[in-house]
Amino acid sequence: MKILILEDNERLANLIVEALEQKKYHVDLFNDGKRALEAIDNGYDCFILDINVPGIGGLSLLKEIRSMDNATPAIIISANVELDTIQEAYSKGCDEYLKKPFYMYELETKIEKLCKPKICLVTLQGGFTYSIEHEQLLDATGEEVKLAKKEILLLNLFTKNLNKNISFERIEQYVWGGELTTTENIRALVKRLRKKLPDDTIENQGGIGYRLNYEH
């Protein structure tokens, strides 16, 4: 799971990142709203936003996110407890408002409730299974198939978007985190992952992307 965090309190930000990375989440931290704005289309599964930060504030960033994406959960974290601010946050599309100071357990619980995919285990072709929660691929005998970081991200993207075609652009955003790459690099990554999966698990979609075949 990929999470964007906007938080300018260095101590709190480091605590959040450490806690979430221990849970094997992929975390990108920003302390400036302008820099976070440049990254919001990089394929995140969850947004955690402080309100009062340099550049663009968390509520303005949330408005930008919701202009493009109404589905990805967003959690506001703020010391501001004014009712007007809380109401504004919900009106702009936040899913939860967590008041500072908070226990890390509270944030972790809200992330698990809002952001984790409802389907955690996907049965693939040939008896293979993939656990989205544990990012673990098992073959038909139950043996783990080792995956590189980008292979995990790609398989996460496929399994979180079952029955959908995944474009080259979407793969670039999610796997490369917004860094520019080439179609050849994407095809090479797909080829490497295909070698670790049963035949025809990843299907070409007319040169515009790919789709995952799985057991319904």
N, C-alpha and C positions, 0 to 999 in steps of 0.2 A: 504494500500500500504506500502510495506517495502522498506526502503531506507538506503543504506550504505553511510556514509559520512566519507571521509578522509580529515582531516583538523587539523593542529597543532597549529594554532592561537586560543588560548583558548577563547578569547572574541568573535571572529567571529564565532567560532564553536558553542558556547552557543547561540548566536543570531539565527543562522540557525536552530538549534535543537528546540529552543523555538517557532520559527515561524512555522515550519513544524508540530510540535506536536499540535499546536493550530488548524491545519487543519486535525487533527486526523490521521496523518501518523505515522507509526511505524518506529522509527529512531534508528539506531545503529551508534554511533560515535567512530571513531578511530583517534588517533593522531600519529600513527606509521604504516608505510606501511606493515611491517612484520606481525603485528597483524591483519591488515585488510585482508592480503592475506589468512590467516587461516580461514577467515569468508566468502570469496566471494561466496562459493557454498551453502550459507544458505538461498537460495530462495528469493533473492532481486528482486524488480521490477525496481530499479533505482540505479545508482552509481553516487555519486558526489565526485570528486577527486581533491585535491590540488596537485600541481606538486612537490614542494620542501618541503618534510616532512622527518622526521627521518626514518631510516630503508630503506624501498623500496619506491622510488619516485612514484608519481601518474602515470606517463607515463609507467613506468615498470609494475606497477600493472595493468594498462589498457591492456597492452600486454598480461599479464597472463589471465585476464578476457576473452579477445577475443579469446584466444587459446581454451577456453572451451565453450564460449557463445557469439554468434554473434548478438543476438537479444535484450538483455536487454539494454536499453538506458544508456549512460554514459555522464555526463556533467563534463568538466574540469573547475575548478575555479583557476585562477592564476594571480599574479601581473606581470608575464612575458609576455611582449607584442612583443617579437622578432618574426618576421615572420617565421623563421626557426622552432622555438618551436611550434608555432601554426600549421604549416604545419605537423610537426611530430605528434602532437596530433591527427589531423584528419586522418593521414595515419595509425595510430595505432587503429583507430576505435571510436574516440569520436564523439558524435552526436552534441554537442554544446560546444563552448569555451567561457566562461564568464570571462571577465577581471576585476580584482580587482582594485579599490573598485567598488562595484555594489550595486544597490538598492535591498533590499530583494524581492521587487515586481518582479524584473527581473528574479530572480532565481525561484520564485514560478510559474511564467508564463511559464518558460521553462519546469519545472517539469510537469505542467498540460498539456502542449502541447505534450511532448514526452512520459511521463511515465504513464499517466492515461489510463486505458483500453478504447477501442473504444466503447464497450458495457457497459453501466452503469446500466441498469436495466434488470434483468433476471427473466422471468416468470417460476416458478417451478410447480411441480405437485399440483393439487388441488386448483389452484387459488392463491397460495402463490407467493410473489414477493420478490426479494432481490436487494437492491440498493448497488452496489459496491462502489459508490462514498461516500454514507453516512453510509455504513456498517450497514444497517437496514433491518431486515426481517419483512415482514407484512404477516398476514394470509389472508384468503379469504374475511374476513369482513373489512380488512384495519387496524386491530389492530396490534400494534407492538409486536413481539415475542422477549423477552429479551434473549440476548446471552452473554455468558462469553467470555473473551478475546481469548482463544484458539479456541472456537467455531467460532468466527468471522474470525480468521485467516484461519481455515479449510474451511469455506464457501467461503472466498475470493479465496483460492487456487482452489476450484472446479469451481467457476463461471468464473475465469480467464482462465480456461482450459477446456472449453466446448468441448464435443465429444472426450475427452482424458481420458485414464486410468491414475489414480494417484497412484503411488507406495507408499509402506510404507516408503521407503527411502526419497522420495520427501516430504511426509507429515512431516517426522522427521526434514528435513532441513528447511522447511518453517515455521512450527508451533512452533517447539522447538528451532529454531534459531541455529542449529548446536549442541545443547546440546544432549548428548546421552539419548535415552529413549528406551522403550521396545515395542515390537509388542503389548503386552497386554495393555499398556497405550494408544497406538494409537487406538486399537479396542474399548477401553472404551470411548475415546473421540468421536469416530464415533457413538457409541451407544447413548451417551448423546445427540448428535446433531440430530440423527434420531428421538428421542422422540419429538423433537420440529418441525419436518417436516412431511408432509404427507407420508403415506406408500410408500415404493419403490422409494423414492427420491434419496437415496444413495444406489447404487447397488454393491454387491460384485463382484470382478473380479478374480474368481478362486484362492483366497487365496494370490494373489500378490498385491492387492490394491483395489481401488474403482473407480466408475464412477458416475457422477451426471446425473440423469434423469431430463429433463426440457421440457417445451413446446416449440416446434420449431416454 
